[in-house]
Amino acid sequence: LIISGILSLAGIIYRHFKKNPGYLLLSGILTVAIPAALGALIALNWETVFVLFHKIVFHNNYWIFDAATDPVITILPDTFFMHCALMILALVVLGSIICLLAYRHAKHKKTHTA
């Protein structure tokens, strides 16, 4: 994960200095498409996505709480986490819109200076 982040950042810096804003378009499209797909899955079946996420992220069953013995389940019900997921998706979409606007601005600037 860290290596892919470093490689992505290196690619962005390289393209930025080469005056090629195409990465902004691709970033904008992917950061809309991926959250849209996740959002559709969440809207179709939140429970399944919630369980699948935890099975991928955790290698044990410590994320499963018992309402009778674990007060955290009453403090933070699964709807709280659904709202957190939707907020994260909304912020990612906002970031993608910013990337697309930056791409349009850079492309417009490039065509008027050439």
MMTF fields as JSON, N, C-alpha, C and O atoms, coordinates in Angstrom:
{
  "mmtfVersion": "1.0.0",
  "mmtfProducer": "UNKNOWN",
  "numBonds": 455,
  "numAtoms": 456,
  "numGroups": 114,
  "numChains": 1,
  "numModels": 1,
  "chainsPerModel": [1],
  "groupsPerChain": [114],
  "chainIdList": ["A"],
  "bondAtomList": [4, 2, 8, 6, 12, 10, 16, 14, 20, 18, 24, 22, 28, 26, 32, 30, 36, 34, 40, 38, 44, 42, 48, 46, 52, 50, 56, 54, 60, 58, 64, 62, 68, 66, 72, 70, 76, 74, 80, 78, 84, 82, 88, 86, 92, 90, 96, 94, 100, 98, 104, 102, 108, 106, 112, 110, 116, 114, 120, 118, 124, 122, 128, 126, 132, 130, 136, 134, 140, 138, 144, 142, 148, 146, 152, 150, 156, 154, 160, 158, 164, 162, 168, 166, 172, 170, 176, 174, 180, 178, 184, 182, 188, 186, 192, 190, 196, 194, 200, 198, 204, 202, 208, 206, 212, 210, 216, 214, 220, 218, 224, 222, 228, 226, 232, 230, 236, 234, 240, 238, 244, 242, 248, 246, 252, 250, 256, 254, 260, 258, 264, 262, 268, 266, 272, 270, 276, 274, 280, 278, 284, 282, 288, 286, 292, 290, 296, 294, 300, 298, 304, 302, 308, 306, 312, 310, 316, 314, 320, 318, 324, 322, 328, 326, 332, 330, 336, 334, 340, 338, 344, 342, 348, 346, 352, 350, 356, 354, 360, 358, 364, 362, 368, 366, 372, 370, 376, 374, 380, 378, 384, 382, 388, 386, 392, 390, 396, 394, 400, 398, 404, 402, 408, 406, 412, 410, 416, 414, 420, 418, 424, 422, 428, 426, 432, 430, 436, 434, 440, 438, 444, 442, 448, 446, 452, 450],
  "bondOrderList": [1, 1, 1, 1, 1, 1, 1, 1, 1, 1, 1, 1, 1, 1, 1, 1, 1, 1, 1, 1, 1, 1, 1, 1, 1, 1, 1, 1, 1, 1, 1, 1, 1, 1, 1, 1, 1, 1, 1, 1, 1, 1, 1, 1, 1, 1, 1, 1, 1, 1, 1, 1, 1, 1, 1, 1, 1, 1, 1, 1, 1, 1, 1, 1, 1, 1, 1, 1, 1, 1, 1, 1, 1, 1, 1, 1, 1, 1, 1, 1, 1, 1, 1, 1, 1, 1, 1, 1, 1, 1, 1, 1, 1, 1, 1, 1, 1, 1, 1, 1, 1, 1, 1, 1, 1, 1, 1, 1, 1, 1, 1, 1, 1],
  "groupList": [{"groupName": "LEU", "atomNameList": ["N", "CA", "C", "O"], "elementList": ["N", "C", "C", "O"], "formalChargeList": [0, 0, 0, 0], "bondAtomList": [1, 0, 2, 1, 3, 2], "bondOrderList": [1, 1, 2], "singleLetterCode": "L", "chemCompType": "L-PEPTIDE LINKING"}, {"groupName": "ILE", "atomNameList": ["N", "CA", "C", "O"], "elementList": ["N", "C", "C", "O"], "formalChargeList": [0, 0, 0, 0], "bondAtomList": [1, 0, 2, 1, 3, 2], "bondOrderList": [1, 1, 2], "singleLetterCode": "I", "chemCompType": "L-PEPTIDE LINKING"}, {"groupName": "SER", "atomNameList": ["N", "CA", "C", "O"], "elementList": ["N", "C", "C", "O"], "formalChargeList": [0, 0, 0, 0], "bondAtomList": [1, 0, 2, 1, 3, 2], "bondOrderList": [1, 1, 2], "singleLetterCode": "S", "chemCompType": "L-PEPTIDE LINKING"}, {"groupName": "GLY", "atomNameList": ["N", "CA", "C", "O"], "elementList": ["N", "C", "C", "O"], "formalChargeList": [0, 0, 0, 0], "bondAtomList": [1, 0, 2, 1, 3, 2], "bondOrderList": [1, 1, 2], "singleLetterCode": "G", "chemCompType": "PEPTIDE LINKING"}, {"groupName": "ALA", "atomNameList": ["N", "CA", "C", "O"], "elementList": ["N", "C", "C", "O"], "formalChargeList": [0, 0, 0, 0], "bondAtomList": [1, 0, 2, 1, 3, 2], "bondOrderList": [1, 1, 2], "singleLetterCode": "A", "chemCompType": "L-PEPTIDE LINKING"}, {"groupName": "TYR", "atomNameList": ["N", "CA", "C", "O"], "elementList": ["N", "C", "C", "O"], "formalChargeList": [0, 0, 0, 0], "bondAtomList": [1, 0, 2, 1, 3, 2], "bondOrderList": [1, 1, 2], "singleLetterCode": "Y", "chemCompType": "L-PEPTIDE LINKING"}, {"groupName": "ARG", "atomNameList": ["N", "CA", "C", "O"], "elementList": ["N", "C", "C", "O"], "formalChargeList": [0, 0, 0, 0], "bondAtomList": [1, 0, 2, 1, 3, 2], "bondOrderList": [1, 1, 2], "singleLetterCode": "R", "chemCompType": "L-PEPTIDE LINKING"}, {"groupName": "HIS", "atomNameList": ["N", "CA", "C", "O"], "elementList": ["N", "C", "C", "O"], "formalChargeList": [0, 0, 0, 0], "bondAtomList": [1, 0, 2, 1, 3, 2], "bondOrderList": [1, 1, 2], "singleLetterCode": "H", "chemCompType": "L-PEPTIDE LINKING"}, {"groupName": "PHE", "atomNameList": ["N", "CA", "C", "O"], "elementList": ["N", "C", "C", "O"], "formalChargeList": [0, 0, 0, 0], "bondAtomList": [1, 0, 2, 1, 3, 2], "bondOrderList": [1, 1, 2], "singleLetterCode": "F", "chemCompType": "L-PEPTIDE LINKING"}, {"groupName": "LYS", "atomNameList": ["N", "CA", "C", "O"], "elementList": ["N", "C", "C", "O"], "formalChargeList": [0, 0, 0, 0], "bondAtomList": [1, 0, 2, 1, 3, 2], "bondOrderList": [1, 1, 2], "singleLetterCode": "K", "chemCompType": "L-PEPTIDE LINKING"}, {"groupName": "ASN", "atomNameList": ["N", "CA", "C", "O"], "elementList": ["N", "C", "C", "O"], "formalChargeList": [0, 0, 0, 0], "bondAtomList": [1, 0, 2, 1, 3, 2], "bondOrderList": [1, 1, 2], "singleLetterCode": "N", "chemCompType": "L-PEPTIDE LINKING"}, {"groupName": "PRO", "atomNameList": ["N", "CA", "C", "O"], "elementList": ["N", "C", "C", "O"], "formalChargeList": [0, 0, 0, 0], "bondAtomList": [1, 0, 2, 1, 3, 2], "bondOrderList": [1, 1, 2], "singleLetterCode": "P", "chemCompType": "L-PEPTIDE LINKING"}, {"groupName": "THR", "atomNameList": ["N", "CA", "C", "O"], "elementList": ["N", "C", "C", "O"], "formalChargeList": [0, 0, 0, 0], "bondAtomList": [1, 0, 2, 1, 3, 2], "bondOrderList": [1, 1, 2], "singleLetterCode": "T", "chemCompType": "L-PEPTIDE LINKING"}, {"groupName": "VAL", "atomNameList": ["N", "CA", "C", "O"], "elementList": ["N", "C", "C", "O"], "formalChargeList": [0, 0, 0, 0], "bondAtomList": [1, 0, 2, 1, 3, 2], "bondOrderList": [1, 1, 2], "singleLetterCode": "V", "chemCompType": "L-PEPTIDE LINKING"}, {"groupName": "TRP", "atomNameList": ["N", "CA", "C", "O"], "elementList": ["N", "C", "C", "O"], "formalChargeList": [0, 0, 0, 0], "bondAtomList": [1, 0, 2, 1, 3, 2], "bondOrderList": [1, 1, 2], "singleLetterCode": "W", "chemCompType": "L-PEPTIDE LINKING"}, {"groupName": "GLU", "atomNameList": ["N", "CA", "C", "O"], "elementList": ["N", "C", "C", "O"], "formalChargeList": [0, 0, 0, 0], "bondAtomList": [1, 0, 2, 1, 3, 2], "bondOrderList": [1, 1, 2], "singleLetterCode": "E", "chemCompType": "L-PEPTIDE LINKING"}, {"groupName": "ASP", "atomNameList": ["N", "CA", "C", "O"], "elementList": ["N", "C", "C", "O"], "formalChargeList": [0, 0, 0, 0], "bondAtomList": [1, 0, 2, 1, 3, 2], "bondOrderList": [1, 1, 2], "singleLetterCode": "D", "chemCompType": "L-PEPTIDE LINKING"}, {"groupName": "MET", "atomNameList": ["N", "CA", "C", "O"], "elementList": ["N", "C", "C", "O"], "formalChargeList": [0, 0, 0, 0], "bondAtomList": [1, 0, 2, 1, 3, 2], "bondOrderList": [1, 1, 2], "singleLetterCode": "M", "chemCompType": "L-PEPTIDE LINKING"}, {"groupName": "CYS", "atomNameList": ["N", "CA", "C", "O"], "elementList": ["N", "C", "C", "O"], "formalChargeList": [0, 0, 0, 0], "bondAtomList": [1, 0, 2, 1, 3, 2], "bondOrderList": [1, 1, 2], "singleLetterCode": "C", "chemCompType": "L-PEPTIDE LINKING"}],
  "groupTypeList": [0, 1, 1, 2, 3, 1, 0, 2, 0, 4, 3, 1, 1, 5, 6, 7, 8, 9, 9, 10, 11, 3, 5, 0, 0, 0, 2, 3, 1, 0, 12, 13, 4, 1, 11, 4, 4, 0, 3, 4, 0, 1, 4, 0, 10, 14, 15, 12, 13, 8, 13, 0, 8, 7, 9, 1, 13, 8, 7, 10, 10, 5, 14, 1, 8, 16, 4, 4, 12, 16, 11, 13, 1, 12, 1, 0, 11, 16, 12, 8, 8, 17, 7, 18, 4, 0, 17, 1, 0, 4, 0, 13, 13, 0, 3, 2, 1, 1, 18, 0, 0, 4, 5, 6, 7, 4, 9, 7, 9, 9, 12, 7, 12, 4],
  "groupIdList": [1, 2, 3, 4, 5, 6, 7, 8, 9, 10, 11, 12, 13, 14, 15, 16, 17, 18, 19, 20, 21, 22, 23, 24, 25, 26, 27, 28, 29, 30, 31, 32, 33, 34, 35, 36, 37, 38, 39, 40, 41, 42, 43, 44, 45, 46, 47, 48, 49, 50, 51, 52, 53, 54, 55, 56, 57, 58, 59, 60, 61, 62, 63, 64, 65, 66, 67, 68, 69, 70, 71, 72, 73, 74, 75, 76, 77, 78, 79, 80, 81, 82, 83, 84, 85, 86, 87, 88, 89, 90, 91, 92, 93, 94, 95, 96, 97, 98, 99, 100, 101, 102, 103, 104, 105, 106, 107, 108, 109, 110, 111, 112, 113, 114],
  "secStructList": [7, 2, 2, 2, 2, 2, 2, 2, 2, 2, 2, 2, 2, 2, 2, 2, 2, 6, 6, 7, 6, 2, 2, 2, 2, 2, 2, 2, 2, 2, 2, 2, 2, 2, 2, 2, 2, 2, 2, 2, 2, 2, 2, 2, 7, 2, 2, 2, 2, 2, 2, 2, 2, 2, 2, 2, 2, 7, 1, 1, 1, 6, 6, 7, 7, 7, 6, 6, 6, 7, 6, 2, 2, 2, 2, 1, 7, 2, 2, 2, 2, 2, 2, 2, 2, 2, 2, 2, 2, 2, 2, 2, 2, 2, 2, 2, 2, 2, 2, 2, 2, 2, 2, 2, 2, 2, 2, 2, 2, 2, 2, 2, 2, 7],
  "xCoordList": [0.831, 0.0, 0.876, 0.62, 1.886, 2.784, 3.559, 3.743, 4.012, 4.777, 3.911, 4.379, 2.647, 1.773, 1.5, 1.397, 1.384, 1.201, 2.406, 2.264, 3.595, 4.827, 4.946, 5.307, 4.64, 4.7, 3.675, 3.967, 2.483, 1.456, 1.906, 1.764, 2.444, 2.922, 4.058, 4.114, 4.962, 6.063, 5.524, 6.011, 4.522, 3.916, 3.232, 3.325, 2.55, 1.87, 2.896, 2.72, 3.959, 4.992, 5.644, 5.859, 5.962, 6.587, 5.696, 6.165, 4.412, 3.494, 3.268, 3.096, 3.27, 3.072, 4.221, 3.991, 5.435, 6.577, 6.717, 7.351, 6.147, 6.148, 4.983, 4.765, 4.242, 3.093, 2.046, 1.454, 1.823, 0.823, -0.238, -0.051, -1.35, -2.353, -3.306, -4.321, -2.996, -3.877, -4.129, -5.178, -3.182, -3.366, -4.549, -5.206, -4.815, -5.95, -7.27, -8.195, -7.357, -8.57, -8.776, -9.872, -7.732, -7.832, -8.15, -8.977, -7.504, -7.774, -9.218, -9.887, -9.691, -11.073, -12.075, -13.059, -11.829, -12.757, -12.746, -13.803, -11.558, -11.47, -12.004, -12.613, -11.774, -12.258, -13.747, -14.324, -14.371, -15.834, -16.355, -17.32, -15.726, -16.21, -16.106, -17.051, -14.981, -14.792, -15.758, -16.421, -15.867, -16.842, -18.291, -19.139, -18.576, -19.939, -20.271, -21.373, -19.309, -19.529, -19.689, -20.575, -18.837, -18.962, -20.275, -20.935, -20.639, -21.9, -23.097, -24.044, -23.061, -24.148, -24.213, -25.299, -23.057, -23.039, -23.575, -24.334, -23.172, -23.65, -25.16, -25.86, -25.659, -27.099, -27.887, -28.999, -27.305, -28.0, -28.038, -29.072, -26.903, -26.865, -25.756, -24.623, -26.105, -25.131, -24.549, -23.339, -25.369, -24.926, -23.823, -22.812, -24.021, -23.034, -21.733, -20.655, -21.819, -20.611, -19.867, -18.638, -20.604, -20.015, -19.238, -18.096, -19.847, -19.199, -18.007, -16.945, -18.173, -17.084, -15.889, -14.745, -16.15, -15.079, -14.289, -13.058, -14.995, -14.311, -13.562, -12.515, -14.081, -13.366, -12.086, -11.099, -12.098, -10.899, -9.872, -8.68, -10.327, -9.42, -8.892, -7.724, -9.734, -9.335, -9.107, -9.859, -8.065, -7.752, -8.24, -7.818, -9.13, -9.707, -11.161, -11.659, -11.821, -13.224, -13.385, -14.464, -12.332, -12.418, -13.357, -13.759, -13.706, -14.608, -16.07, -16.941, -16.338, -17.714, -17.98, -17.292, -18.977, -19.322, -20.635, -21.504, -20.752, -21.979, -22.687, -22.124, -23.917, -24.666, -24.875, -25.022, -24.887, -25.106, -23.863, -23.989, -22.676, -21.458, -20.591, -19.739, -20.79, -19.958, -20.78, -21.593, -20.579, -21.37, -21.076, -21.863, -19.952, -19.612, -20.679, -20.87, -21.358, -22.378, -23.57, -24.207, -23.869, -24.982, -24.52, -25.315, -23.242, -22.718, -22.512, -22.827, -21.977, -21.696, -22.401, -21.779, -23.679, -24.389, -23.906, -23.204, -24.283, -23.783, -24.263, -23.623, -25.378, -25.806, -24.809, -24.645, -24.144, -23.087, -21.988, -21.522, -21.581, -20.519, -20.991, -20.199, -22.272, -22.807, -22.734, -22.357, -23.094, -23.017, -21.566, -21.289, -20.642, -19.209, -18.764, -18.061, -19.162, -18.788, -19.341, -18.643, -20.584, -21.181, -20.487, -20.338, -20.064, -19.336, -17.979, -17.568, -17.293, -16.011, -16.202, -15.431, -17.235, -17.512, -17.802, -17.341, -18.564, -18.885, -17.617, -17.461, -16.724, -15.48, -14.582, -13.901, -14.572, -13.774, -14.342, -13.589, -15.666, -16.292, -15.96, -15.676, -15.994, -15.623, -14.175, -13.877, -13.286, -11.893, -11.773, -10.953, -12.581, -12.524, -13.034, -12.508, -14.041, -14.548, -13.467, -13.301, -12.737, -11.638, -10.567, -10.027, -10.254, -9.267, -9.756, -8.982, -11.033, -11.563, -11.55, -11.238, -11.888, -11.841, -10.401, -10.149, -9.458, -8.053, -7.575, -6.804, -8.029, -7.674, -8.208, -7.484, -9.486, -10.081, -9.332, -9.084, -8.972, -8.238, -6.859, -6.444, -6.153, -4.819, -4.891, -4.04, -5.884, -6.031, -6.389, -5.863, -7.284, -7.675, -6.469, -6.266, -5.675, -4.496, -3.469, -2.828, -3.317, -2.342, -2.729, -1.861, -4.032, -4.469, -4.359, -4.153, -4.493, -4.406, -2.983, -2.732, -2.033, -0.647, 0.132, 1.236, -0.441, 0.27, 0.098, 0.627],
  "yCoordList": [-1.196, 0.0, 1.261, 2.208, 1.252, 2.406, 2.545, 3.649, 1.402, 1.441, 1.958, 2.751, 1.518, 2.006, 3.495, 4.213, 3.959, 5.387, 6.202, 7.271, 5.685, 6.366, 6.385, 7.403, 5.247, 5.189, 6.13, 6.797, 6.178, 7.093, 8.534, 9.317, 8.881, 10.241, 10.576, 11.682, 9.62, 9.847, 10.069, 10.94, 9.286, 9.459, 10.8, 11.435, 11.239, 12.54, 13.658, 14.564, 13.599, 14.638, 14.644, 15.709, 13.459, 13.357, 13.976, 14.773, 13.616, 14.158, 15.647, 16.38, 16.087, 17.518, 18.33, 19.354, 17.87, 18.607, 18.44, 19.271, 17.395, 17.212, 17.965, 17.867, 18.714, 19.508, 18.629, 19.019, 17.439, 16.515, 16.304, 15.474, 17.041, 16.947, 15.753, 15.695, 14.808, 13.664, 12.842, 12.209, 12.842, 12.093, 12.627, 11.88, 13.921, 14.501, 13.961, 13.696, 13.797, 13.242, 11.812, 11.448, 10.995, 9.602, 9.512, 8.698, 10.335, 10.356, 10.74, 10.13, 11.749, 12.182, 11.111, 10.896, 10.439, 9.394, 8.214, 7.729, 7.749, 6.581, 6.868, 6.001, 8.083, 8.376, 8.666, 8.823, 8.737, 8.768, 7.349, 6.94, 6.604, 5.27, 4.294, 3.554, 4.285, 3.332, 3.603, 2.669, 4.837, 5.081, 4.874, 4.461, 5.157, 4.926, 3.446, 3.061, 2.615, 1.171, 0.712, -0.086, 1.214, 0.859, 1.37, 0.671, 2.582, 3.141, 2.326, 2.129, 1.851, 1.005, -0.301, -0.766, -0.893, -2.128, -1.893, -2.705, -0.773, -0.437, -0.221, -0.67, 0.463, 0.723, -0.574, -0.721, -1.502, -2.764, -3.653, -4.245, -3.749, -4.646, -4.213, -4.686, -3.31, -2.786, -3.898, -3.928, -4.797, -5.847, -6.713, -6.993, -7.128, -7.972, -7.223, -7.779, -5.965, -5.161, -4.953, -5.022, -4.701, -4.502, -5.74, -5.633, -6.897, -8.15, -8.458, -8.845, -8.29, -8.557, -7.645, -8.097, -6.374, -5.428, -5.914, -5.91, -6.332, -6.764, -8.082, -8.297, -8.945, -10.197, -9.936, -10.653, -8.919, -8.566, -7.865, -8.163, -6.945, -6.119, -6.846, -6.687, -7.637, -8.308, -9.792, -10.429, -10.327, -11.746, -12.571, -13.712, -11.99, -12.693, -12.232, -11.467, -12.683, -12.309, -11.287, -11.178, -10.538, -9.553, -8.397, -7.66, -8.225, -7.146, -7.501, -6.634, -8.762, -9.19, -8.953, -9.5, -8.138, -7.807, -8.47, -8.721, -8.745, -9.3, -8.172, -7.574, -7.891, -6.778, -6.974, -6.0, -8.223, -8.493, -8.189, -7.829, -8.328, -8.151, -6.969, -6.514, -6.479, -5.389, -4.115, -4.025, -3.126, -1.896, -1.075, -0.201, -1.35, -0.58, -0.754, 0.139, -1.868, -2.129, -1.185, -0.818, -0.798, 0.141, 1.589, 2.451, 1.845, 3.193, 3.483, 4.574, 2.494, 2.648, 1.563, 0.565, 1.741, 0.733, 0.746, 1.666, -0.278, -0.381, 0.764, 1.067, 1.409, 2.57, 3.719, 4.496, 3.83, 4.834, 4.602, 5.538, 3.344, 3.015, 3.164, 3.506, 2.911, 3.133, 4.619, 4.984, 5.471, 6.909, 7.355, 8.239, 6.754, 7.067, 6.675, 7.439, 5.499, 5.036, 5.973, 6.309, 6.397, 7.315, 8.671, 9.299, 9.124, 10.393, 10.277, 11.189, 9.168, 8.956, 8.945, 9.564, 8.237, 8.203, 9.598, 9.954, 10.388, 11.749, 12.606, 13.392, 12.458, 13.236, 12.807, 13.642, 11.517, 11.039, 11.599, 12.015, 11.609, 12.171, 13.663, 14.159, 14.367, 15.778, 15.95, 16.849, 15.097, 15.144, 14.883, 15.504, 13.97, 13.68, 14.858, 15.145, 15.526, 16.714, 17.79, 18.477, 17.927, 18.893, 18.512, 19.381, 17.201, 16.741, 17.041, 17.5, 16.784, 17.046, 18.533, 18.918, 19.366, 20.814, 21.286, 22.149, 20.723, 21.074, 20.644, 21.359, 19.479, 19.013, 19.967, 20.355, 20.342, 21.27, 22.593, 23.167, 23.075, 24.337, 24.212, 25.092, 23.114, 22.916, 22.731, 23.25, 22.004, 21.792, 23.107, 23.413, 23.878, 25.173, 26.105, 26.82, 26.099, 26.942, 26.524, 27.37, 25.201, 24.684, 25.044, 25.371, 24.987, 25.295, 26.783, 27.163, 27.634, 29.064, 29.585, 30.701, 28.794, 29.242, 28.64, 29.087, 27.636, 26.977, 27.723, 27.305],
  "zCoordList": [0.0, 0.0, 0.0, -0.743, 0.825, 0.892, -0.415, -0.928, -0.947, -2.196, -3.339, -4.157, -3.409, -4.48, -4.327, -5.321, -3.098, -2.862, -3.301, -3.894, -3.003, -3.41, -4.935, -5.525, -5.565, -7.03, -7.666, -8.658, -7.09, -7.608, -7.488, -8.427, -6.346, -6.134, -7.097, -7.635, -7.311, -8.256, -9.668, -10.389, -10.063, -11.384, -11.524, -12.574, -10.49, -10.518, -10.656, -11.47, -9.87, -9.934, -11.31, -11.889, -11.841, -13.16, -14.227, -15.041, -14.232, -15.245, -15.062, -16.035, -13.822, -13.565, -14.18, -14.824, -13.976, -14.511, -16.018, -16.669, -16.582, -18.039, -18.684, -19.892, -17.874, -18.352, -19.031, -20.037, -18.472, -18.991, -17.913, -17.024, -17.977, -16.921, -17.066, -16.373, -17.948, -18.17, -16.923, -16.8, -15.994, -14.751, -13.949, -13.224, -14.085, -13.362, -13.899, -13.131, -15.221, -15.817, -15.357, -14.931, -15.439, -15.009, -13.522, -13.113, -12.718, -11.275, -11.002, -10.167, -11.708, -11.518, -11.895, -11.187, -13.009, -13.453, -12.495, -12.093, -12.129, -11.248, -9.85, -9.223, -9.363, -8.025, -7.992, -6.916, -9.152, -9.2, -9.411, -8.766, -10.305, -10.659, -9.492, -9.219, -8.809, -7.716, -6.556, -6.107, -6.053, -4.99, -5.451, -4.659, -6.722, -7.22, -7.169, -6.777, -7.569, -7.509, -6.06, -5.754, -5.174, -3.762, -3.171, -2.403, -3.534, -3.051, -3.51, -2.748, -4.749, -5.257, -4.481, -4.134, -4.208, -3.419, -2.01, -1.481, -1.409, -0.065, -0.077, 0.83, -1.1, -1.185, -1.393, -0.885, -2.138, -2.387, -1.15, -0.84, -0.437, 0.721, 1.675, 1.59, 2.58, 3.53, 4.394, 4.619, 4.876, 5.793, 5.17, 5.814, 3.933, 3.257, 3.024, 3.23, 2.596, 2.364, 3.683, 3.723, 4.752, 6.079, 6.518, 6.964, 6.394, 6.796, 5.893, 6.38, 4.592, 3.655, 3.917, 3.893, 4.166, 4.49, 5.701, 5.685, 6.749, 7.967, 7.77, 8.381, 6.937, 6.666, 5.878, 6.042, 5.028, 4.259, 5.149, 5.074, 5.983, 6.778, 8.019, 8.374, 8.677, 9.91, 9.648, 8.911, 10.258, 10.096, 11.285, 11.472, 12.086, 13.229, 13.379, 12.553, 14.405, 14.623, 15.741, 16.324, 16.048, 17.121, 16.786, 17.686, 15.546, 15.146, 15.413, 15.347, 15.711, 15.998, 17.48, 18.342, 17.76, 19.141, 19.536, 18.701, 20.822, 21.382, 22.127, 23.044, 21.729, 22.332, 23.831, 24.569, 24.284, 25.709, 26.547, 27.718, 25.974, 26.766, 26.321, 27.084, 25.13, 24.604, 24.435, 23.515, 25.313, 25.213, 23.954, 23.59, 23.29, 22.095, 21.011, 20.186, 21.005, 19.988, 20.151, 19.164, 21.37, 21.579, 21.374, 20.999, 21.619, 21.428, 19.942, 19.467, 19.208, 17.785, 16.978, 16.617, 16.692, 15.894, 14.445, 14.026, 13.687, 12.312, 11.43, 10.424, 11.784, 10.988, 11.104, 10.164, 12.252, 12.406, 11.377, 10.728, 11.235, 10.292, 8.849, 7.97, 8.599, 7.261, 6.917, 5.804, 7.871, 7.631, 7.45, 6.639, 8.194, 8.008, 6.611, 5.949, 6.157, 4.812, 3.752, 2.796, 3.912, 2.943, 2.953, 1.905, 4.124, 4.213, 3.516, 2.799, 3.723, 3.057, 1.546, 0.812, 1.083, -0.355, -0.894, -1.979, -0.141, -0.58, -0.664, -1.599, 0.297, 0.268, -0.883, -1.478, -1.204, -2.337, -3.642, -4.522, -3.763, -4.965, -5.073, -6.164, -3.962, -3.968, -4.435, -5.221, -3.956, -4.404, -5.894, -6.57, -6.41, -7.841, -8.66, -9.735, -8.162, -8.864, -8.907, -9.914, -7.805, -7.776, -8.796, -9.481, -8.902, -9.901, -11.315, -12.155, -11.58, -12.918, -13.249, -14.376, -12.275, -12.5, -12.715, -13.556, -11.958, -12.139, -13.525, -14.165, -13.99, -15.33, -16.393, -17.31, -16.263, -17.233, -17.244, -18.305, -16.055, -15.958, -16.612, -17.366, -16.32, -16.894, -18.398, -19.121, -18.886, -20.324, -21.019, -22.089, -20.407, -20.966, -21.006, -21.988, -19.948, -19.869, -20.923, -21.547, -21.117, -22.085, -23.522, -24.332, -23.845, -25.218, -25.52, -26.673, -24.497, -24.735, -24.714, -25.168, -24.191, -24.203, -25.374, -25.687, -26.012, -27.132, -28.421, -29.451]
}
